[in-house]
């Protein structure tokens, strides 16, 4: 049994082909720019969108764990529900034909999917038993032994690389990047394919030293297939407000600015670089 907060079908940006992405609750990091802040805590949470509230009062006394939680206007939404690995697979296998025709499969995301290790491992194991291509989107800040076990059942890792300098990484995410770099080395040792995903946040990590660091990592590890540059988007800002938490509001980059970063990295990386 584990806790998920979404299952999205027909995804095309989370690995090859058409995929179903399963979002698991819980994450060890607290990235300032997180676009899924409702995923960070392991327990259920309520998001409240005040502009939708009609004041009907039917939600009084209900909590995030109320099994009969209902908000007819959609002003309050519970994030998080329990599921078993077979239940997740049942939902995923509804699109089996699309996976076969496109080379797709299942992607585990979050949050950090390996924050719930036994649940995530069981989903991956069952997925491989059904012949699915499997991918894990990870922040890399996980126990190496758990990552090693996950690698047994994972075809592709979508590995976030957020910041080069350890102290800046700590300031922006709550932890330094030593364990993350160790786990990148582990995946190379295990011969697992990796796509390096790099969010670029204006005013935080959009600087030459970090761009050099991205290229250095991509050039060092021979199992990295490509680098994907992820521009900042403001999707998480409304969620922070709905959770009653503060978040950052950096400027968004223009398409030209992102394209310039991609071209700059292409000049120094041995692998393809693309905009995510």
N, C-alpha and C positions, 0 to 999 in steps of 0.2 A: 504494500500500500504506500502511495506517495501523494504528493500534492502538486497539481498543475493549475495554471491559470488561463490557458488558452490552447486550442488546437486549430491551426490554420491550414487549410487545404489549398492546393494549386499554387504553391510557392515556387518561384523560379530564381530566387536570389540566395538561397541557402544551400547551395550544392548543385550538382548536375541534374538536368532534367526537371520534370514536374515532381514536387515533393510535398509531403505533409510535415509541417513543423510543429513540434510539441514543446510548449513552454512550461518549464518547471519552476516552482517557487524556491526562493532562497538564493543568496549570493554572499560570498565572503568580502567582496569589495563594496565601496560606496563611491563610485565615480561621480564627480560633480555634474557631469553632463549626461548621466544615465537617461536613456529614452524609455526605459521600462522601470521606473522607480517602484511601481507596485509589485515588482518581482523580487525586491531586495530582501524583505522579511520572509521567514519561513511560514509564519502564520497568516491566516486570512486577514484581509483589510477591507475597509469600506472606503470607496471613493465617492465624494459628494460634489455634484455639479449644481451649485445653488441656483443658477439661471434657469434650470429645468424644474425646480421644486414648485409644486402647486399648493403646498401647505396643508395637504389632506390629513396629515397626522398618523397615517396608517403604519408608519415605520417606527413609531415610538416604542421604546423598550426592546427593539430588536438589535441583535449584535451580529458581528461578522460570522459567527458560528451558528446562527439561527437557520435551521433547515428550511423554514418556510419564509425566508426573507423575500419580500416583494415590494418593489417600488414601481408603480404603474407609469409614472412619468419618466422614469429612467434617471432621476436625479441622484439616486443612491444605487451603487453597484458593488456587489461583493466580489473581491478578487481572491480566487483560490477555491479549489474543491478537491476532495479526495478521489483517487482513482487507483485501480490496480493496474499492473502492467498488461494483463490480458485485456482489460477494458480499453486501454490506450491502443493496443494492437487492433482490436476490433474496429475502432474508429479509423485507424490508419489504413487498414486493408480494404476499406470501401473504395479506395482509388487505385487498387492494385493494377488494373488494366493500364492506367495512365503511366504508372512507374515503368511497366514493361515496355511500353511503346516509346518512352522518352529517355530511358536510362536513369530515371529518378529513384526516389525512395523516401526514407524518413530522416529528419534532422531533429536532434534534441537541442533546445536552446533554453533561455531563461531570462533573467537570472543566470546562475551557473548550474547547468544540469547535473554536474558531478557533486554538487552540494548535497544532493540526495543520492549517494552512491549506489546503494543496493537497488533502489527503485530504477535508477537510470540504467544500471548494468542489466537488470532483468528485461527492460524494454529492448535494449540493444541485442541481448541474447535471443529473445523471441523473434526479433526482426530478422536476424541472420538465419534463424531456423526457417523462416518463411521466404528466404532468398532475396531480401531487400538490400539495396545499397544503403549504408548507414553513414551519417555525418553527425559530428558533435561540435556545436559552437561553444567555445570555452574561453574564459578569461585567463586560463593558465594557472590561476592561483589555487591549486588543488594538491592534495597529497600525491606524491609521485607513484606510490603503490596503487592508488585508486586509478590514476591515469594509465598505468601499465595494464591493469585489469580491463579497463575500458577499451584499450587499444586492440585487445583480442577480438572485439566484436565491432570495431569501427573502421570504416574504409577511408574516411576523410575527416580531418580536424580543421575547423574554421577557427583560427587561433588569433585572438585579439592581441595587438601590440600597441599600447596606448601612450607610452612615454619611455624615452631612453634613459634619462637621468634618474637614479634611484630616489633621491630626495624629492624631486618634482613628482615622481610617480606616487610617492607616499602622500604628498600634499594633495594630489588630485584624486586619488583612489582609496586612501587609507592604509596602504601597504606599499613597501618597496617592490622592485621587480626581480629580486634575486631568485625566488622560487619559480617565477614565470620563465626566466631564462633557463633555469635548470630543467624545467619540463620541456622546453623547446629542444634542448639537447637530448633528452630522453626519447622524444618522438623520432628524432633523427636516428638514434641508436636502434630503435625498434623498426625503422624503415617505413614509418607511416607518412602518408601524404598530408601536407599541410598547406592551406591557403592562409597567408598572413593578412589579417584585417586591421587596418589602421585608421581609427577615427581622427580627423583633424579638426581641432577646436580653436577658433580664433581667440587669440589672447592667452592661450594656454600652451599648446604644443605645436603651433604653426610656425616653427623656426628652423633655421638651417641645420642646427646641431641635431635636432630630432630627425630631420630628413636624412642626414648622414647616417644616423643610427639605424633607421629603417633599412637603408641599403646595406649596411654592414651586416645586419642580422640575416637579410635575404641572401646575401652572398656567402655567408658563413655556413648555412645549413642547406645541404644538397637536396633535402626532401621537400623544400618549399617550392611549390608549383608556380605561384604567382603572388603578387601583392595587390590588395584591393584597398583603395583609398575611399574612406567613408566621410563625406562632408557632414558638418553639423546640421541637424534639423531640430526644429522646436517642438517636436511631437511630445516630448516628455514634460514640457513646461506646464501644460494644462493638468497633467496627471499629478505633478507636485502640488499644485494648488488644490486639487480635489482630495489629496491625501492630507492636506493641512501642513505640508512641509515646504521649506524654502528651497529653491533651486537657482541655478545660474541662468542668465539670459545673454549669452554672447551674440555678437553679430553673426548673421549667416553669410556664407561666402557666395559670390557670384559663380556662375558656371565657368566663366573665364578664369577666375582665380583657382578653382579646383583643377581645371585642365592644365593650368600652368604648373601646379604642384605635380600632377601626374607626369607631365613632360620632363620636369626637373629630375624626378626619380628614375624615369626610364633611362636617362643618360648614365646613371651609375649602377643600376641593378642588373644582375645577370638574368633575372627572370622577368616575364611580362608584368607590367604594372597597368592597372585599369581602375576606372572609377566604379565604385560599387553602386 
